[in-house]
């Protein structure tokens, strides 16, 4: 499975961005997807995830109330809508995926995922 992440950029604090993660897999609608982010020198951390066929979602505390993950199965794409961006949201954002063995299960660990996109950089300025 190949993932193409895009949508990052340079924005001011308080602005919004929508990241996209498009997959090459035709059965992507059954795959679980996660978004992670990484700052140089730090571990890659979980941001948000969506399960396979039932599209259950889960968020890191830092993302709750500001970020929203969704999927468009017709486009083989998962989105991460990020609102009210803060300076501390600055990072490279990665999407990852794996077969969703259970339609409602949300995977939040980076080692749960098998396939990773190349990352898209988000910079939030003051």
C-alpha positions as CSV (number, residue, x, y, z in Angstrom):
1,X,0.0,0.0,0.0
2,X,1.3,3.4,-0.9
3,X,0.2,6.5,0.9
4,X,0.5,10.1,-0.3
5,X,0.2,12.7,2.3
6,X,-0.2,16.4,1.5
7,X,-1.7,19.6,2.7
8,X,0.9,20.9,5.1
9,X,2.2,24.4,5.0
10,X,3.1,27.5,6.9
11,X,0.2,29.2,8.8
12,X,-0.3,31.6,11.6
13,X,-1.5,30.5,15.0
14,X,-5.3,30.1,15.1
15,X,-5.5,29.2,11.4
16,X,-6.7,25.9,9.9
17,X,-5.2,23.3,7.6
18,X,-6.6,20.1,6.1
19,X,-4.2,17.3,5.6
20,X,-5.0,14.5,3.1
21,X,-3.7,11.0,2.9
22,X,-4.5,9.1,-0.3
23,X,-4.0,5.4,-0.6
24,X,-3.2,3.2,-3.6
25,X,-5.1,0.2,-2.1
26,X,-8.6,-0.4,-3.6
27,X,-9.9,-1.9,-0.4
28,X,-8.7,1.1,1.6
29,X,-12.2,1.6,3.1
30,X,-11.5,-1.4,5.3
31,X,-8.1,-0.2,6.4
32,X,-7.5,1.6,9.7
33,X,-5.6,4.9,9.4
34,X,-3.7,6.9,11.9
35,X,-2.0,10.3,11.8
36,X,1.2,10.9,13.7
37,X,3.6,13.8,14.0
38,X,7.2,14.2,14.8
39,X,9.5,17.0,15.8
40,X,13.2,16.5,15.2
41,X,14.7,14.9,18.3
42,X,11.4,13.7,19.6
43,X,9.5,10.4,19.3
44,X,6.8,10.1,16.7
45,X,3.5,10.7,18.5
46,X,0.0,9.8,17.9
47,X,-2.5,12.5,16.8
48,X,-5.7,10.8,15.6
49,X,-6.9,7.6,14.1
50,X,-9.9,6.1,12.4
51,X,-11.0,2.5,12.2
52,X,-11.8,0.5,9.1
53,X,-15.3,-0.1,7.9
54,X,-17.1,1.5,10.9
55,X,-15.0,4.7,10.9
56,X,-14.7,5.0,14.7
57,X,-12.3,7.7,15.7
58,X,-9.9,8.5,18.5
59,X,-7.8,11.5,19.3
60,X,-4.8,12.4,21.4
61,X,-5.6,14.8,24.2
62,X,-3.7,17.5,22.4
63,X,-6.0,17.1,19.3
64,X,-9.3,16.8,21.0
65,X,-11.7,19.5,20.2
66,X,-9.5,21.0,17.5
67,X,-8.7,18.2,15.0
68,X,-11.1,16.0,13.2
69,X,-10.2,12.8,11.2
70,X,-12.5,11.6,8.5
71,X,-12.5,9.4,5.4
72,X,-13.8,9.6,1.9
73,X,-13.9,6.0,0.7
74,X,-14.8,7.0,-2.9
75,X,-11.5,8.9,-3.1
76,X,-9.5,6.4,-1.1
77,X,-8.5,9.3,1.1
78,X,-8.4,10.1,4.8
79,X,-8.4,13.7,6.0
80,X,-7.1,15.4,9.1
81,X,-8.9,18.8,9.6
82,X,-6.8,20.9,12.0
83,X,-8.4,24.0,13.5
84,X,-7.2,26.6,16.0
85,X,-3.6,25.6,15.3
86,X,-1.0,26.3,18.0
87,X,2.7,26.8,17.8
88,X,3.2,23.4,19.4
89,X,1.4,21.8,16.5
90,X,4.5,22.4,14.4
91,X,5.8,19.1,13.2
92,X,6.0,16.7,10.2
93,X,2.8,14.9,10.0
94,X,2.6,11.3,8.8
95,X,-0.3,9.1,7.9
96,X,-0.1,5.4,8.4
97,X,-2.4,2.5,7.6
98,X,-3.0,-1.2,8.2
99,X,-5.7,-3.7,7.4
100,X,-8.6,-3.2,9.8
101,X,-9.1,-6.6,11.2
102,X,-12.1,-5.4,13.1
103,X,-14.2,-2.6,11.6
104,X,-14.5,-0.7,14.9
105,X,-11.0,-1.1,16.3
106,X,-8.9,2.1,16.4
107,X,-5.1,1.6,16.5
108,X,-3.2,4.3,18.3
109,X,0.3,2.9,18.5
110,X,2.9,3.7,15.8
111,X,4.0,0.0,15.8
112,X,0.4,-1.0,15.0
113,X,0.8,0.3,11.5
114,X,2.4,-1.4,8.5
115,X,2.4,1.3,5.9
116,X,3.5,4.9,6.1
117,X,3.3,8.0,4.0
118,X,6.2,10.3,3.4
119,X,5.1,13.1,5.7
120,X,3.9,16.6,5.2
121,X,5.3,19.5,7.1
122,X,3.2,21.8,9.2
123,X,4.7,25.0,10.6
124,X,2.6,27.3,12.8
125,X,4.0,30.8,13.4
126,X,3.0,33.4,15.9
